[in-house]
Amino acid sequence: MSVSKMTDSLDGSLEGGVVAISGWRGAMRTAAVLFKLRIVFLLLMAATGGAFLAADGWPGWGVMALVWVAGGMAAAGASALNQFWERGRDGLMGRTRKRPLVNGDITNPRWVPYVSTALILVPVLAVLPFNRPLAFFLALGAFIYVGIYTIWLKPRTLLNIVIGGAAGSAAVLSGSAAAGMWNAPGALVLAAILFLWTPFHFWSLAILYRDEYKRADVPMLPTQTTPRKAAWWVMSHTLPTGVLSLLMVVLPGLGWIFFVPVLLITVDLFYRNVQLIRDPSPVNARKLFMSSNYYLLVLLVAICVDLMLPW
């Protein structure tokens, strides 16, 4: 069979089945959005940071494979369940209107909860016989994100993401559990940082899309108060996040190679937050949201790099 005929056959099967897209590239793009692979990557970086802190350095290829495969599957499954549950509200918001369960790329979504649940249960059950803490934190992260945050808290309370931030903490502790010491002091500190980071990350996004969240009747904190007061609430989490991150320099194995980049990105984060308080505009909210992404990535990379170096 020629390549062109194989491609035509693939296109036809995709369009006639549960995914109405054209070709394997379209399928990959749809999967990347459905399983929120960008968020999954950040969660895996958080888990990697937890593993490095528990091992006090490079945890080994076996641990890293366990973190990225098991953690990646569970996080992707939870992300798809989140989109399946929220597909009705997603259609009311311009930011989420192009998700595949809303725009028709996936024409028959009935398979999504089954595949998503399998992506969570398979790694949990696979690691349970030899690493119960890892199985626990994989399951806990998915349960918090889907059950507590998405289904219970998000449509009911403005404190939804405050408690939902514990899903990020579970990702960190899954990494330290994979390395054999889930309660390593550094991992516990990083888990606390993820808990504090998550609300201001999503609140800055909610300030940017405040009208859309209102239209979808999602009580994110910025929809329940003025943008300036919301910016102050953001600062109430930005400040302890930055201070706690900088204090990590006292942990064994972390020094100036960790401290300098984290200090610089922390200064930028505070600057963006102050600008948002002075002018709570969508432009400044977007800048703070992007800065929060860079902040977490720099923090996690700095931890791993400094712990790997021999000096």
C-alpha positions as CSV (number, residue, x, y, z in Angstrom):
1,M,0.0,0.0,0.0
2,S,1.3,3.4,-0.9
3,V,2.0,6.1,1.7
4,S,-0.7,8.3,0.3
5,K,-3.3,5.5,0.5
6,M,-2.2,4.7,4.0
7,T,-2.7,8.4,4.9
8,D,-6.1,8.5,3.3
9,S,-7.1,5.3,5.2
10,L,-6.0,6.9,8.5
11,D,-7.8,10.1,7.7
12,G,-11.0,8.2,6.9
13,S,-10.8,6.1,10.0
14,L,-10.3,9.1,12.2
15,E,-13.1,11.1,10.7
16,G,-15.5,8.2,10.7
17,G,-14.7,7.2,14.3
18,V,-14.5,9.0,17.6
19,V,-11.9,11.6,16.4
20,A,-12.9,14.0,13.6
21,I,-9.4,15.2,12.6
22,S,-7.2,15.0,9.6
23,G,-4.0,12.8,9.8
24,W,-1.7,11.8,12.5
25,R,-0.4,15.3,13.1
26,G,-4.0,16.4,13.9
27,A,-4.3,13.4,16.2
28,M,-1.2,14.3,18.1
29,R,-2.3,17.9,18.5
30,T,-5.7,16.7,19.8
31,A,-4.0,14.4,22.3
32,A,-1.7,17.1,23.5
33,V,-4.7,19.3,24.3
34,L,-6.9,16.6,25.7
35,F,-4.2,15.3,28.0
36,K,-2.9,18.8,28.8
37,L,0.7,17.8,28.1
38,R,2.1,21.3,28.9
39,I,0.6,21.0,32.5
40,V,1.7,17.4,32.6
41,F,5.3,18.5,31.8
42,L,5.3,21.0,34.7
43,L,4.0,18.3,37.1
44,L,6.6,15.9,35.9
45,M,9.3,18.6,36.5
46,A,7.9,19.1,40.0
47,A,8.1,15.3,40.6
48,T,11.6,15.3,39.3
49,G,12.5,18.0,41.8
50,G,11.1,15.9,44.5
51,A,13.1,12.9,43.4
52,F,16.4,14.9,43.2
53,L,15.8,16.3,46.7
54,A,15.0,12.9,48.2
55,A,18.1,11.4,46.6
56,D,20.3,14.5,47.4
57,G,21.3,14.4,43.7
58,W,20.8,12.3,40.6
59,P,18.3,9.6,41.6
60,G,19.2,7.2,38.8
61,W,17.7,6.3,35.5
62,G,15.3,3.7,36.9
63,V,13.8,6.2,39.3
64,M,13.5,8.8,36.6
65,A,11.8,6.4,34.2
66,L,9.4,5.5,37.0
67,V,8.6,9.1,37.7
68,W,8.0,10.1,34.1
69,V,6.1,7.1,33.0
70,A,3.9,6.4,36.0
71,G,3.5,10.1,36.8
72,G,3.0,11.1,33.2
73,M,0.2,8.5,32.7
74,A,-1.6,9.4,35.9
75,A,-1.4,13.2,35.3
76,A,-2.5,12.8,31.7
77,G,-5.5,10.7,32.7
78,A,-6.6,13.2,35.4
79,S,-6.2,16.0,32.9
80,A,-8.5,14.3,30.4
81,L,-11.1,13.5,33.1
82,N,-11.0,17.2,34.0
83,Q,-11.8,18.2,30.5
84,F,-14.5,15.6,30.1
85,W,-16.3,16.8,33.2
86,E,-15.9,20.5,32.3
87,R,-16.8,20.2,28.6
88,G,-20.1,22.1,29.1
89,R,-18.5,25.0,30.9
90,D,-15.6,25.0,28.5
91,G,-17.9,25.8,25.6
92,L,-18.9,29.1,27.4
93,M,-15.3,30.4,27.6
94,G,-13.3,31.7,24.7
95,R,-10.1,30.4,26.3
96,T,-11.3,26.8,26.3
97,R,-13.8,26.8,23.4
98,K,-11.3,25.1,21.1
99,R,-10.7,22.1,23.3
100,P,-11.3,18.9,21.4
101,L,-14.3,17.8,23.5
102,V,-16.0,21.2,22.7
103,N,-15.1,22.0,19.1
104,G,-16.0,18.6,17.7
105,D,-12.5,17.2,17.1
106,I,-13.6,14.3,19.3
107,T,-17.1,13.4,18.0
108,N,-17.8,10.6,20.5
109,P,-16.4,11.4,23.9
110,R,-17.8,8.3,25.7
111,W,-14.4,6.6,25.5
112,V,-12.6,9.4,27.3
113,P,-13.5,8.6,30.9
114,Y,-12.6,4.9,30.4
115,V,-9.2,5.6,28.8
116,S,-8.5,8.4,31.4
117,T,-9.4,6.2,34.3
118,A,-7.2,3.4,32.9
119,L,-4.3,5.8,32.6
120,I,-4.6,6.5,36.3
121,L,-5.3,3.0,37.6
122,V,-2.7,1.2,35.5
123,P,0.4,2.9,37.0
124,V,-1.1,3.0,40.5
125,L,-1.7,-0.7,40.5
126,A,1.6,-1.5,38.8
127,V,3.7,0.3,41.4
128,L,1.6,-0.7,44.4
129,P,3.4,-4.1,45.1
130,F,6.8,-2.5,45.4
131,N,6.3,1.2,46.2
132,R,3.1,1.9,48.2
133,P,3.9,5.6,48.9
134,L,4.3,6.2,45.2
135,A,1.0,4.5,44.4
136,F,-0.6,6.6,47.1
137,F,0.6,9.9,45.9
138,L,-0.2,9.1,42.2
139,A,-3.8,8.3,43.3
140,L,-4.0,11.2,45.7
141,G,-3.0,13.7,43.1
142,A,-5.5,12.5,40.6
143,F,-8.3,12.3,43.2
144,I,-7.6,15.9,44.4
145,Y,-7.5,17.3,40.9
146,V,-10.5,15.5,39.5
147,G,-12.7,14.7,42.5
148,I,-12.0,17.5,45.0
149,Y,-11.1,20.4,42.7
150,T,-12.9,19.8,39.4
151,I,-16.1,18.1,40.6
152,W,-16.6,19.4,44.1
153,L,-14.9,22.8,44.7
154,K,-14.5,24.6,41.4
155,P,-18.2,25.2,40.8
156,R,-18.9,26.0,44.4
157,T,-16.3,28.1,46.2
158,L,-13.8,30.8,45.5
159,L,-11.3,28.9,47.5
160,N,-11.3,26.1,44.9
161,I,-7.8,26.4,43.7
162,V,-6.4,27.0,47.2
163,I,-7.2,23.5,48.1
164,G,-6.8,22.2,44.6
165,G,-3.1,23.2,44.8
166,A,-2.5,20.1,46.8
167,A,-2.5,18.2,43.6
168,G,0.8,19.8,42.7
169,S,2.1,18.9,46.1
170,A,1.2,15.3,45.5
171,A,3.2,15.4,42.3
172,V,6.3,16.5,44.2
173,L,5.9,13.8,46.8
174,S,5.3,11.1,44.2
175,G,8.8,12.0,42.9
176,S,10.4,11.7,46.4
177,A,8.5,8.5,47.0
178,A,9.9,7.1,43.7
179,A,13.3,7.9,45.0
180,G,12.6,6.0,48.3
181,M,12.1,8.8,50.8
182,W,8.7,10.5,50.3
183,N,9.1,12.6,53.4
184,A,12.5,14.0,52.7
185,P,12.7,17.6,54.2
186,G,13.5,19.3,50.9
187,A,10.7,17.5,49.1
188,L,8.2,18.6,51.8
189,V,9.4,22.2,51.4
190,L,9.0,22.0,47.6
191,A,5.5,20.4,48.1
192,A,4.6,23.4,50.3
193,I,5.9,25.8,47.6
194,L,3.7,24.1,44.9
195,F,0.7,24.4,47.2
196,L,1.4,28.2,47.6
197,W,2.3,28.7,43.9
198,T,-0.8,27.2,42.4
199,P,-3.4,29.7,43.6
200,F,-1.5,32.8,42.4
201,H,-0.7,31.1,39.1
202,F,-4.4,30.5,38.4
203,W,-5.7,33.7,40.0
204,S,-3.6,35.8,37.6
205,L,-5.1,33.8,34.7
206,A,-8.6,34.3,36.2
207,I,-8.0,38.1,36.4
208,L,-7.1,38.0,32.7
209,Y,-10.2,36.0,31.8
210,R,-12.4,37.4,34.6
211,D,-15.5,38.1,32.3
212,E,-15.3,34.6,30.8
213,Y,-15.2,32.9,34.2
214,K,-18.2,35.0,35.2
215,R,-20.1,34.0,32.1
216,A,-19.4,30.3,32.8
217,D,-20.5,30.8,36.4
218,V,-17.2,29.6,37.8
219,P,-16.6,31.3,41.2
220,M,-12.8,31.9,40.8
221,L,-11.7,34.5,43.4
222,P,-11.2,37.3,40.8
223,T,-14.8,37.0,39.8
224,Q,-16.0,37.6,43.4
225,T,-14.0,40.8,44.1
226,T,-12.4,43.7,42.3
227,P,-9.4,43.1,40.1
228,R,-7.2,45.2,42.4
229,K,-8.2,43.2,45.5
230,A,-7.7,40.1,43.6
231,A,-4.1,41.3,42.8
232,W,-3.5,41.7,46.5
233,W,-4.8,38.2,47.1
234,V,-2.2,37.1,44.5
235,M,0.5,38.9,46.4
236,S,-0.6,37.0,49.6
237,H,0.6,33.8,47.9
238,T,3.4,35.3,45.8
239,L,5.2,36.6,48.9
240,P,5.4,33.4,50.9
241,T,6.2,31.4,47.7
242,G,9.2,33.6,47.0
243,V,10.5,33.7,50.6
244,L,10.1,29.9,51.0
245,S,11.9,29.2,47.7
246,L,14.8,31.4,48.6
247,L,15.1,29.8,52.0
248,M,15.6,26.4,50.3
249,V,19.3,27.5,49.9
250,V,19.9,26.3,53.5
251,L,19.1,22.7,52.4
252,P,22.1,20.4,51.9
253,G,23.4,20.4,48.4
254,L,21.9,23.7,47.4
255,G,24.1,26.8,47.1
256,W,24.7,29.9,44.9
257,I,24.0,28.0,41.7
258,F,20.5,27.5,43.0
259,F,20.1,30.8,44.7
260,V,21.2,33.3,42.0
261,P,18.7,32.3,39.3
262,V,15.9,31.8,41.8
263,L,16.6,35.2,43.3
264,L,16.4,36.9,39.9
265,I,13.2,35.2,38.9
266,T,11.7,35.9,42.3
267,V,12.5,39.6,41.9
268,D,10.8,39.5,38.5
269,L,7.7,37.8,40.0
270,F,7.4,40.4,42.7
271,Y,7.8,43.2,40.2
272,R,5.0,41.7,38.0
273,N,2.7,41.4,41.0
274,V,3.3,45.0,42.1
275,Q,2.6,46.2,38.5
276,L,-0.7,44.2,38.6
277,I,-1.7,45.8,41.9
278,R,-1.0,49.3,40.5
279,D,-2.8,48.5,37.2
280,P,-4.9,45.3,37.4
281,S,-5.3,45.2,33.6
282,P,-5.4,42.1,31.4
283,V,-2.0,42.9,30.0
284,N,-0.4,42.9,33.4
285,A,-2.3,39.8,34.5
286,R,-0.9,38.0,31.4
287,K,2.6,39.1,32.3
288,L,2.3,37.8,35.8
289,F,0.8,34.5,34.6
290,M,3.7,34.0,32.2
291,S,6.2,35.0,34.9
292,S,4.7,32.4,37.3
293,N,5.3,29.7,34.6
294,Y,8.9,30.7,34.2
295,Y,9.3,31.0,37.9
296,L,8.4,27.4,38.6
297,L,10.5,26.1,35.8
298,V,13.6,28.0,36.8
299,L,13.1,26.9,40.4
300,L,12.9,23.3,39.5
301,V,15.7,23.3,37.0
302,A,17.9,25.2,39.5
303,I,17.3,22.5,42.2
304,C,18.2,19.7,39.8
305,V,21.3,21.3,38.3
306,D,22.7,22.4,41.7
307,L,22.2,19.0,43.2
308,M,23.8,17.2,40.3
309,L,27.0,19.3,40.4
310,P,29.8,17.9,42.5
311,W,30.7,21.3,44.1
